[in-house]
Amino acid sequence: MSQRFIRLVAPLAALLGLLLVTGTSSASAAPSEPFVQATAVGPELPAPTGNRLVGTRTLHLKDTSRPDPWKPDANYRELMATVWYPASLPSARKAPFMSAQLSTTAFGTDTLSTVRTHATIDAVPLPGRRPLAVLSPGFGMSRVSLTALAEDLASKGYLVAALDHTYEAVVEFPGGRLEPCLNCTGQGGPDVVRSRVKDMRFLLDRLTGPHSGFLVDRSRIAVAGHAIGGSSAVEIAGQDPRVAAAVNMEGTFLTPPPAQLLARPVLLIGAQWPTAGGTPAANWADRWAGFADWKRWLSVPTAGHMSFSDAHWLYERFDLTEVIPPVLAPAMFGTISGERATEITRTYVGAFLDLQLRGVPSTLLDKPSARFPEVGFVRP
């Protein structure tokens, strides 16, 4: 069994009862660093649906207030993040999806570095304060796995920041330095969620600080995540008063239920959480009563665990059978297409953020839609 296979199937370990060692993913180097791209031109991510251009910057962050939880000899926590924002003028530098070095490390080939994005590096931002959406990826996965969602939200006027949680995936730092995955057994646990909350709170400190370089509307902040990133999003919503709403995409709750009800809007969206007989999965059902504000539970049973990230779209365009064998494809990707999964994720997450951060209602969140017959409403 290849190491790349072991690393990529981590998010499914609990679903399939496998005992796997995990830890892969990719991240972009800082904008000031040269990106070494493969020579071929690859596929283009689904185009953003908003009417604004998209700019991007990469942040190298150092939290000197705490040691790294996964590397005890490190004196501080070091993080990488990418910020997307609506732009008035593009730059001449197209943003890469990932570097060739990261593609090779994670997948054994540099071909994923040929994926084309829609953002340009250091584009001139549109003026004005923006609502902020923070994104946290799945365990063993990179922040780049949420690029299609991030670009779409930025094209609609949001400031979007996706964070790599160092040592939970291979992370690339400025200068091409790679840090390995040191905490990659199973699919993560309560300590991972608690660490991610600290990571995201530090990112919020930086983005809302006086010298961040970004104009954030501090009254309109949401956190969304995939898999353990989704459960971490709900966790931080209960701890940080700056977070006004949370989205959990396919994330099992790993921490004990809080003593107090969560008075924040929550969107749960998943693939296989209701059982085949229609019974809601116990993990989400147990938490449901603890959500005291607006809440929705959406099910996309034709999707798979990875359908709410770019992994699904990538799998259909590159030969990744060495890292994700066909036997795992049904659980990871379901029967829906990656393009359609991306459309559903963008549409429903966007509608939720528009409602909670902008006050714009959508019937999509009230009842089933003929436009999206794949999406059902779970009412425990």
N, C-alpha and C positions, 0 to 999 in steps of 0.2 A: 504494500500500500504506500503510495507516494506521500511525502510530507505535504505537498501542495494540496492533495486530496484531503488529508487529515485536517489541514487548516481551514479549508473552505467549507467543510460540512459541519463545523462547530455549531452554528445556529440550529441545526436539526438534531443535535445529539439527544436532547430530551425527548423530542417527538418520536424518534426511532429506537430509543433505548440503546444507543451505541455509546461505548466508552471510548471517546476520541480525544486526542490532544490537538489543540487548535492554536491558530495565530497567524493570520496573514492579513494583508490589505495594502492599500496604497494611499499616498498623500502627495500633494504637490509641494515642491520646494518654494521658498520665498520668492516673490516677484523679481527681486534683484538677482536671483540666480539663473543661469542659463538652463533651459530645458533641452535635454537631448531626446529628440523625437525620432521614431522610426521613419524611414524614408517614404513608405507608402502612405497614401491618404485613405483613412478608414471611414467608417460610417459616422453620420452626424446624429447627435442626440435629438430626440423629439424637440421641435421648435417651441419656444415659449409661447404661451397664448395671450400674453398681455401686449400692450401697445408701446411699451417703453424699451429702450435699449438697456443692456445689462453690462455693468462694470464689475470688476472683482479685484480684491487685494488679499494677500496672504499674510497672516500675523504669526510671528514667533513670540510666544508668551512665556514668562518666567514668574512663577508664584513662589517668591522667596519666604512666604509666611509659613510654609510647611514642607517637610521632606516628602520625597516621592513614596507613595504607599507600596509600590511594587519593586522598588530598587532602594533598599534601605541605606546604601552608601551614598545616594544622591542627596545633596543638601537642600534641594528645592525641586518643585514640580515644574517640568518643562512641557509645554503644549504647543501644538500647531492648530491654526484655525484658518478657514477661508470665509471671506465676507463677500457677498454679492449685493448689488445695489442698483437702483434705477439710474441710468446715465443720460446726460444730454448730448454728449459727444463721445464716440468710440475712440479708443487708442489704436495704434498700429500693431499692437501685440495681442494676438489671439490667445486666450487662456487655454492651456492644455487640460486634458482630462486627468492624466497622470503622466509621470515621467517614464521614459523607457526603462530606467533602472528599477523603478518600483514594479512596473509591469513584468519585467523579467524575474524579479525576486518573488513576486507573488504567484505568477502564472507560468513561469518557465519560458516566456516569450515576450518580446517587446511590443507585440501587435496591439495591445490595448492602449498603448500611448498614441495610436493613430486616431482614436476617437476624437471627433471634432465637437467642440462646445460652441455656445453662442455668446459668451462673454468676452470682453477684452480687458486686459490688465491695466489698472490705473486709469480707466476711462473717467472723463469729467462727470462728476455726479450731478444729478438734478438737485436744485436747491430745496430746502425745507426739511423739517423733522419727519422721520419715518417710523411707522410701527415696526417692531423687531420680532423676527422669528428665529429662535435658536434651535438647531438640529443636532441630534445625537445619533450616531450610527449603531448598527447591531454589533454584538460581541464578535471580536476578531475581524471586524470590517472597518473600512476607512471612511472618512468624511466624504470622499469623492463618490461614494455609493449613493449619495442623496443629491447629486448635482442637478439632475433633471428637475426635481422638485424645487430646488433652490433657485435655479434660473427662472422657472415659471413664476414663483412668488416675487422675485425681484422685478420681473417684467410688468408686474401688476402694482408696483409701487412700494413693496416691502424691502426693508433691510433684512438680510438673511445671513446668519453666521452658523457654519457647521464646524464642529470641533472633533479633532482626533484625541482619543483618550490614550495617552502614551503607555506603552507596554501591554496594552490590550490588543494591539495589532502592530504590525511593522509600520513605523512612522518615519517619513523622510524629513530631515531638518535642513536648513540652509547649508550650502556647500556640498550637498549630496550625502550627508551623514545619515545612515540608517540606524534606527534603534529597534531592536527585536521585540517580539512579543514575549514578555516574561510571565504573564499571568493568563495563560491560555489553556487551562484544563477545563473540561466540561463546557458549559455555556455561561459561566459567570454565576455570581451569588450575591447575597446581601451586601458584602463588602464592596463589590464592584459598583452597585447602585449608589452606595453612600459616597464612594470616591468620585463617581461621575457628578453627583450633585455638587460637590466641592469644586470640581473642574468648571461646571457651568456657572456657578455663582461667581467664580473668579473671572470668567469671561464676561459676565454681565457687569462686574465692577469695571473692567477695562473699557467696555463698549459704552457705558453710560458715564464714564469719567470725563473730566474737563478737557483732557488732551487726547481723546480717542481718535479724533479725525473723522468721526461719524456723528450725525445729528439724529439721536434716538429720541423718540417720544416715549418717555419713561412710564407714561400711564398706559401704554399699549405694547405689552411684551407677552409673547407666548413661547412655549417650548414644545417641540415635537420630536419624536424619535421612533426608530425602527427597532423591534425586538427589545433587547435590554435597554436600548436608548429610549424606547417608548415608556417602559415602566419607570425609568429614571426621570422622564419628563413629568409624569404624574407625581413622583416623589418630591421633586423640587417645587412643584406648584403648591404643595402643602407646607413647605418650609420657608420659601422666599416670597415676601409680600409683593415684590416687583413683578412676579409672574402672574398674569391675569387669566391664563388659560393653558390647557395641556392637551396634546394629542399622543395617544399610544397606538402605534401601528404594529400589531402582532407581538406585543411584549408580555411575557409572563411576569406577574408580580412576584417578586422574590423577597421583599421585606415584609415584616409583620404589619397588619393593618394599623394605621395610626389611631391613637386614642380619641382624637377629635375628628369630626366630619370634615371633609374637604369642601370648602365653600368657594370653589373655582369651577368654571365650566370644563368639562372633560369630553373628548371624543375618543371612543375606542373603535378601531377599524381593523378587522382581521380576516383571515382566509378560512381557517378550519376550526374556529373556536366553538361553534355549535356542533354537537355530535351528529353522527349520521341520522339519528332519529329526531334531530331538532332540539335536543336538550342543551341549553347553554352550558358551556364549559365551566367547571366549578371555580377555577382560578379567577376568572373575571366576574363570575356571578357573586362570589364571596365579597369582592370589593365594591360591587355595584351599589349596595345600600349605603356605603360610606361616602358616596358622591352626593352632596347636598345642594348643588347648584344645577344649572342646565347640564344635561348629559344625553349622549346618544351612543348606542352600540350598533355598529354596522358590520354586516358579515358579507364576505365575497367568497362563497364556497368553491367557485371555479378557480380561484387563485391559489398560490402556494405561499409558504413562509417568506420567500425572498421576493415576492411579486411587488412589495411596497418599497423596493429599492431599485437601483439601476442594474442590479445583478441579473434580473430576469431579462431585461432588454439586451444586455451584453451576451448572455448565454445563447440567444438566438442568432447572434451575429458573428460569434467567434467559436472556434472549436475548443471548448473548455471541458471536453469529456474526460480528460486526464485528471482534472481537479474535481469535477462534478459528474460522476458516472451516470449514464442514463437511468439506472435503477433508482436513483434518488430524485430524478427530475419531477415525477408527479408530486412528491411532498414539497419540493422546493418551489415549483412553478405552476402546479395545477394544470389546467387545460386552457386557461386564458392566454392570449398573446401578451408579450411584453409591452407592446405598444398600447394595448387596451388597458393593461394594468397601470401603466404610467398615467394614462388619461384619467382613470378612476381615482388614483391617489391624488393627483394634482387637483382635480375638480372638487373632491369632498374635503380635503384638507384646506384648500383655498376658500371654499364656502364657509367652513367653520371659522377660519381666521377672519374672514370678512365680517361675519356676524359678531364675533366676540371682540374684535379690535376696532372695527369700523362701524358697527351697528347696521350692517347691510343684511337684511334677511334673505333666506333662500328656501324655497319649497323643497329643495333636495334634502334638506335636513329634517323635514317634517313627515315625509311619507315616501314610499317607493316611487321610482321614476321610470317611465317608459323609455327614457333615454338611456338609463343604466339598469336594465333588468337583472344584471348580475348582482346588484347590491340589495341586500335585505336588511330589515330592521329587527334586531333581537330585543325582546322585551321580557326580561326575567321576571 
